Amino acid sequence: MKNCKIPFLICLISAVGLFIGGFFVPPTGVIDGSILSAAGILLAFAAIGQIPIILQSSKSAKITAGGQTIEITGHKSEHETDH
């Protein structure tokens, strides 16, 4: 599960690249809404990719967007051991 950081970094770098590239594509200096949507989707995929790591480390997370709330909790049972 340690390789889950690689897709996160790829999505993050791609999103930042879209933001930077948006300044150089006509109309220059304006980031279009489609670029913002694409970057938001990339960052959402990156966040979703971190869920297995959260569950394995017995941490919890709460995500709120608009009127929707998602709560993720990772609980280790007494039979599980750390490797």
Buried (B, 14 or more C-beta within 10 A) or exposed (E): EEEBEEBBEBBBEBBEEBBEEBEEEEEEEEBEEEBBEBBEEBBBBBEBBBBEBBBBEEEEBEEEEEEEEEEEEBEEEEEEEEE
